[in-house]
């Protein structure tokens, strides 16, 4: 009986593998190296490979599953500012990023940089307490811990006061517990989960995570960066001190982040806020810093604005290029651009963690470090806790702060959000913070990479093949 069942099923599996191979080659047309990896997996372990590919590999569904959001969706009367404040030498980059899918530049913004979670969350909590109209939060992770409980409790308090409160979290990161969600809803707040637990369990959409960290308060104030909500982001987790980066924006750039939240909210729970003027503000800024929102995800197709942003920043660097990233797995275009920048004399430096917080990350980071070090890029291991910051600063004036790691997953699979900030003042702050971090680092060298043990070499090969896939 079992033999008969197997005789019927096995040919179906091989036929299904053949269909998947055809879909990869003719429908997805993705990265050739990734395609080759999946071809090998499907041929060598066809049954298990079939399941793996359905759950983690295929992406041709994305253009149907996710609806692309037009940048023109922001009501035009709430688009203010101009790129006139872009520093000399940066002009043209803003237009190029716009053509790549980023938002427009608004120049009336006041921007505050955070590199410490305690300061960031103190500021965020104060802005929430002062909210009068609405609070919108979109985070990848909210922990069931003292900080997560405090934020959810504060949101419930504001909802009970009559403030519109909406909280959206990725399904894989929602750890607040039923009681927190129930209390917020009972107070009048709304909670949405980006991709349900069932979707994450049974659908390949689990590979498309909403990794954004955005907060919008009353239309004039917003936050974007790398901090999730949890005690570890205050330095109280297993890694100790937590090095991250975020910015608080007060100005018209907030309208772009408000629109992004509204678009994601519409996808998650079908409530359309995108064209409602009460969620935007006219000429709300008192600053003079140009900011451009750069959003990426599977809804934008192959031309991901964040991939273009990082590539353009590397290509435009003339003197210095400083990168913080916990996951260093650049796509081929960025990899070659980094090598070319170093070879033309740009001081390119990258800080990565000295530990890995996910499987396959530690040795994958070092494999790509080796690839760029051969051309003169300098890579450093951070020892003062964990570096989770996703920030890039070129020539002390082109600044990126957001949720996107310098890796292929952030440039192709995840829903991400960065702020592109054109500012010599902020650039000087970010340069100084980076140089201070170097005092807590050890430079990783080609010699250290070459001295790996046999087991470490195997780990490197496996990690490199699977990086960005699982």
Secondary structure, DSSP 8 states (H G I E B T S, - for coil): -HHHHHHHHHHHHHHHHHHHHHHIIIII---HHHHHHHHHHHHHSHHHHHHHIIIII--TTHHHHS----GGGS-GGG----GGGS-TTTTTHHHHHHHTT---EEEEEEEEEE-SHHHHHHHHHHHHHT-SSEEEEEES-B-SSHHHHHHHHHHHHHHHTT-EEEEEEEGGGB-SHHHHHHHHHHTT-EEEEES-HHHHHHSGGGGS-B---EEEETTTEEEEES--BSGGGGT-BTTBSEE--EEEEESTHHHHHHHHHHHHHHHHH----TT-GGG--SS-----EEEEEEEE-GGGTT--HHHHHHHHHHHH-SSEEEEE-S--B--HHHHHHHHHHHHTT-EEEEEEESS-SSTTHHHHHHHHHHHHHTTT-EEEEE-SSEE---EEEETTTEEEEES--SBHHHHHTSBEEEEEEE-HHHHHHHHHHHHHHHTTEEEE-HHHHHT--HHHHHHHHHHHHHTTT-
